[in-house]
Amino acid sequence: MRLKTAVVILFALVLGGLLFLSSWQGFRYESLRREVRQMEEEQKDWLELNRKLVAALAVLGSPERIERIAAGELGLKKVEPSRVTTVVIPGQAAGE
């Protein structure tokens, strides 16, 4: 009789433990799923921001804009190629 009671108690404890672990696993799964969804949304936001920054960089770095600023705001003018002097330092390769 005592063995039967011990087996029933052990079975009840094991069953309770398995139910607890199953519930905990479900909770953990939902928590991780929410976290992944949040990270995917954040990734979309970062990609959109990156796309906007690349577009802005293309506009700000356009040769026409730079030339307009150089001439209009800074008063710079293009130099005639005949007025350009190239200095070569002995012992160095070109382009270094």
HELIX and SHEET records of a PDB file:
HELIX    1   1 ARG A    2  LEU A   60  1                                  59    
HELIX    2   2 PRO A   63  GLY A   72  1                                  10    
HELIX    3   3 PRO A   81  ARG A   83  5                                   3    
END                                                                             
